[in-house]
Amino acid sequence: MAATFETPARGPRWYLIPVRVLLVTFVVTLLSFAVSLLLGICAVVLAAKLHRIQPDLRIAYRYIALPAASVVAAIVLISASFMEVRHYRRAKVLRRMEHQIGPAI
């Protein structure tokens, strides 16, 4: 007969929701800024070569990467908030159901 070790599962923590939302938003915003900056630099350099002028890479920062990252940040902030609240509510209901029924063996 094998010994069963039950680890007490902690319930969902509501105060961690904003931390997770802000962390995910920050990471995704940085990633989108990096990708859009790379694409913006490539586009500015290509346009400068076609027009035979010196490339002004400030355009890639000001008019391409920053607005794109801002839009992505707003979308991620809203969607991550909804997803985390939904996950919290689901975990709370499942925890309550497990408490009423009993732990699964």
N, C-alpha and C positions, 0 to 999 in steps of 0.2 A: 504494500500500500504506500503510495507516494504522499509525502506531506505537501499540503497546499499552503502556500504563503499568500495571504491577501494583503495587498497594499491599499491603504485607504486612499481612494480617489478624491482629490480636492475638487470642490465645486467650482463653477465658473466665476471668475473675478471680473466684476463690471468695471473696476477702475483701471484695468489693463487695456480696455478697448481703445481709448484715445492714444495710448502709447503705441499699440500695434498699428493703428491707422496712420499716425504720423510717421512711424518708421517706414512703413510700406510706401507711403506717399513720397517721402524723401528719397528713398532708394530708386523708385521708378522714375521720379523726376530727374535725378542725376543721370540715370541711364538714357532717358529720352533726350536730355540736353546733349549728352555726348554723341548720340547717334545723329541727331539733327544738326549738330555742329559739324560733324564729319561730312554729312551730305551737303550742308551749306557751303563748306569750304570747297568741296569738289565742284559744286555748281558755280561758285564765284570764280574759281580758277579757270574752269572751262569757258565761262562767259568772257572772262578777260582775254583768254587765248583767241577766242573767235573774233573779238573786237580789236585785238592787238593793242591792249592797254595793260598797265600794271594792275594786278588784282588788289582790291581794297578789302581785306579780310574782316574789317569791322562790320561790313554788311552782313556777313555770315553770323556774327554774334547778335547784332542789334535787330535785324529784320527776319532772321530765319530761326536760329536756335532758341533765343529767349522767348519769343511768342509761342513757339511749338511746345517748349517745356512748360510754359505757364498753362496752356490749354490742357496738356496731359496731366499736370498737377491737379487742376480743378476736377477733371474727370475722375482721376484716381482717388482723390480725397472723398468725393461723394460716393463712388461705388464701394470703396473700402469701408466707409462708415456703414453703409447699408449691409454689406456682407458680414461685418463683425457683429453688428447688432443682431442680425438673423442667427448667426452662429451662437451667440451668447444665449439668446432665447431658446434655441433648440437644445443646447447643452443643459440649460436649466430644467426644461421639461423632461429630458431623458434622465437627468439625475433624480428628479422627483418620482418618475415612474420606477426607476430602479430601487429607490428607497421604499416605495409601496409594495412592489412585487418581491423584492429580495435580489441579492446578487446572483448573477449567472455562474454556474459551476463549470 
